[in-house]
Amino acid sequence: MKSVNNAMKISLKACGIILAGVIFYLQGCTSSSKSGSDFDVSLQEAESLYIPLDSCTSQTTNYIQVIDDSHIAFLNVPNYDICVYDIDQNETSKIQLYKDGPDKVTGVDAFCIVSPDSVWLYSSWGRVVTRVNDKGEVLESHQVIEPVDSRYSVLPYPMTSNPYVVQESRHILHGMSGPMVEGQRPAVTLIYDTESETVTEGNQYPAVYGSAKDLSRNWSVFGYLLSAYDLMPSGLFLTSFAASDSLYVYNPEDNSQKAFFAGYSSPVKVHKGPNSSREAEFVNHIEYSQYGGVFYDAENDVYYRLLGLPLESYDKDDLRNEIRRKPIAVIIIDGELNKIGETVLPQDSYNPSNTFVTSAGLHVNVESQDDDLMKFRVFKLLK
């Protein structure tokens, strides 16, 4: 476990730099004053990252944590473990989790590695956070709030673009909302303090969603309600909402929210309204544009916001796989939240919710043709 211990010797601040499934998010019909070719900043493809996998590790995952510039970790559902990958040494170590016995922790779908003795696990549907060590031994457990029921308005499911972050006693559970309050749009950020056992909730859906009733009636969970975020250097939240062309800075201290334009240069097609069937929901997801995650590049002090563009031609008999072929655009925003560029990525089968940034560039997960490899296409900022 030597490499695991080395990988996990990180600061709490590093744990917060997490890059936040085949889900994109929808945008309002707004365009910027510049086209893609008018900007001086774009992305250029670099060498892809390939992570070797053993026979017990799946190439698909919904959750990745950047530990530091040389180490990432991802959840391996089939074997119920956390894989810690050393990019420089091309080696993988594992933290085994347990579904039975004295160290049983069920339903884990996210984690945050703070240190060898502080590997926090998040069981989102049970609303439970549990601390284990690098041997998977349970050290403490907390019931955040009562488990989800029909009154809850937002799915709590965490992803790489919608991460679980631990900062000392503060646990950020973005994507979790409480009961719907009459006349109010629900919030998407819940912060739980393990010392005081208190819950803070905020970061409401913006006005583009309409009333609380409109939100639950007109915006499907699959393409519209899931939000994404990244923590800014200031510690504030930069949130990408499904139906807005703006990014929103949320301050939990005073529950304030401020919008900054971060839309695509061309008008986008947006579908608003209930879907008649599950198939119609897939079709609308394919035929309309959806905004995705926002990811901070500390080396260049820029943010990347992903956008799924419409797929003009597709196989109507294979809708689930066709979603993966949607073109992906990346909008580039500077540290002052001014839009400075955009790029359309090369055609591929992307899983854009699994995106992260290191000094090597923006890593976007793509389908690998080799079951023994997890693949990321890498893009460097070009000025």
Secondary structure in CASP SS format (residue, H / E / C, confidence):
PFRMAT SS
TARGET T0000
AUTHOR 0000-0000-0000
METHOD secondary structure of the structure
MODEL  1
M C 1.00
K H 1.00
S H 1.00
V H 1.00
N H 1.00
N H 1.00
A H 1.00
M C 1.00
K C 1.00
I C 1.00
S C 1.00
L H 1.00
K H 1.00
A H 1.00
C H 1.00
G H 1.00
I C 1.00
I C 1.00
L C 1.00
A C 1.00
G C 1.00
V C 1.00
I C 1.00
F C 1.00
Y C 1.00
L E 1.00
Q C 1.00
G C 1.00
C C 1.00
T C 1.00
S C 1.00
S C 1.00
S C 1.00
K C 1.00
S C 1.00
G H 1.00
S H 1.00
D H 1.00
F C 1.00
D C 1.00
V E 1.00
S E 1.00
L E 1.00
Q E 1.00
E E 1.00
A C 1.00
E C 1.00
S C 1.00
L E 1.00
Y E 1.00
I E 1.00
P E 1.00
L C 1.00
D C 1.00
S C 1.00
C C 1.00
T C 1.00
S C 1.00
Q C 1.00
T C 1.00
T C 1.00
N C 1.00
Y C 1.00
I E 1.00
Q E 1.00
V E 1.00
I E 1.00
D E 1.00
D C 1.00
S C 1.00
H E 1.00
I E 1.00
A E 1.00
F E 1.00
L E 1.00
N E 1.00
V C 1.00
P C 1.00
N C 1.00
Y C 1.00
D E 1.00
I E 1.00
C E 1.00
V E 1.00
Y E 1.00
D E 1.00
I C 1.00
D C 1.00
Q C 1.00
N C 1.00
E E 1.00
T E 1.00
S E 1.00
K E 1.00
I E 1.00
Q E 1.00
L C 1.00
Y E 1.00
K C 1.00
D C 1.00
G C 1.00
P C 1.00
D C 1.00
K E 1.00
V C 1.00
T C 1.00
G C 1.00
V C 1.00
D C 1.00
A E 1.00
F E 1.00
C E 1.00
I E 1.00
V E 1.00
S E 1.00
P C 1.00
D C 1.00
S E 1.00
V E 1.00
W E 1.00
L E 1.00
Y E 1.00
S E 1.00
S C 1.00
W C 1.00
G C 1.00
R C 1.00
V E 1.00
V E 1.00
T E 1.00
R E 1.00
V E 1.00
N C 1.00
D C 1.00
K C 1.00
G C 1.00
E C 1.00
V E 1.00
L E 1.00
E E 1.00
S E 1.00
H E 1.00
Q E 1.00
V C 1.00
I C 1.00
E C 1.00
P C 1.00
V C 1.00
D C 1.00
S C 1.00
R C 1.00
Y E 1.00
S C 1.00
V C 1.00
L C 1.00
P C 1.00
Y C 1.00
P C 1.00
M E 1.00
T C 1.00
S C 1.00
N E 1.00
P C 1.00
Y E 1.00
V E 1.00
V E 1.00
Q E 1.00
E C 1.00
S C 1.00
R E 1.00
H E 1.00
I E 1.00
L E 1.00
H C 1.00
G C 1.00
M C 1.00
S C 1.00
G C 1.00
P E 1.00
M C 1.00
V C 1.00
E C 1.00
G C 1.00
Q C 1.00
R C 1.00
P C 1.00
A E 1.00
V E 1.00
T E 1.00
L E 1.00
I E 1.00
Y E 1.00
D E 1.00
T C 1.00
E C 1.00
S C 1.00
E C 1.00
T E 1.00
V E 1.00
T E 1.00
E E 1.00
G E 1.00
N E 1.00
Q E 1.00
Y C 1.00
P C 1.00
A H 1.00
V H 1.00
Y H 1.00
G C 1.00
S C 1.00
A H 1.00
K H 1.00
D H 1.00
L H 1.00
S H 1.00
R H 1.00
N H 1.00
W C 1.00
S C 1.00
V H 1.00
F H 1.00
G H 1.00
Y H 1.00
L H 1.00
L C 1.00
S C 1.00
A E 1.00
Y E 1.00
D E 1.00
L E 1.00
M C 1.00
P C 1.00
S C 1.00
G C 1.00
L C 1.00
F E 1.00
L E 1.00
T E 1.00
S E 1.00
F C 1.00
A C 1.00
A C 1.00
S C 1.00
D C 1.00
S E 1.00
L E 1.00
Y E 1.00
V E 1.00
Y E 1.00
N E 1.00
P C 1.00
E C 1.00
D C 1.00
N C 1.00
S E 1.00
Q E 1.00
K E 1.00
A E 1.00
F E 1.00
F E 1.00
A C 1.00
G C 1.00
Y C 1.00
S C 1.00
S C 1.00
P C 1.00
V C 1.00
K C 1.00
V C 1.00
H C 1.00
K C 1.00
G C 1.00
P C 1.00
N C 1.00
S C 1.00
S C 1.00
R H 1.00
E H 1.00
A H 1.00
E H 1.00
F H 1.00
V H 1.00
N H 1.00
H H 1.00
I H 1.00
E H 1.00
Y C 1.00
S C 1.00
Q E 1.00
Y E 1.00
G E 1.00
G E 1.00
V E 1.00
F E 1.00
Y E 1.00
D E 1.00
A C 1.00
E C 1.00
N C 1.00
D C 1.00
V E 1.00
Y E 1.00
Y E 1.00
R E 1.00
L E 1.00
L E 1.00
G E 1.00
L C 1.00
P C 1.00
L C 1.00
E C 1.00
S C 1.00
Y C 1.00
D C 1.00
K C 1.00
D C 1.00
D C 1.00
L H 1.00
R H 1.00
N H 1.00
E H 1.00
I H 1.00
R H 1.00
R H 1.00
K C 1.00
P C 1.00
I E 1.00
A E 1.00
V E 1.00
I E 1.00
I E 1.00
I E 1.00
D E 1.00
G C 1.00
E C 1.00
L C 1.00
N C 1.00
K E 1.00
I E 1.00
G E 1.00
E E 1.00
T E 1.00
V E 1.00
L C 1.00
P C 1.00
Q C 1.00
D C 1.00
S C 1.00
Y E 1.00
N E 1.00
P E 1.00
S E 1.00
N E 1.00
T E 1.00
F E 1.00
V E 1.00
T E 1.00
S C 1.00
A C 1.00
G E 1.00
L E 1.00
H E 1.00
V E 1.00
N E 1.00
V E 1.00
E C 1.00
S C 1.00
Q C 1.00
D C 1.00
D C 1.00
D C 1.00
L E 1.00
M E 1.00
K E 1.00
F E 1.00
R E 1.00
V E 1.00
F E 1.00
K E 1.00
L E 1.00
L E 1.00
K C 1.00
END
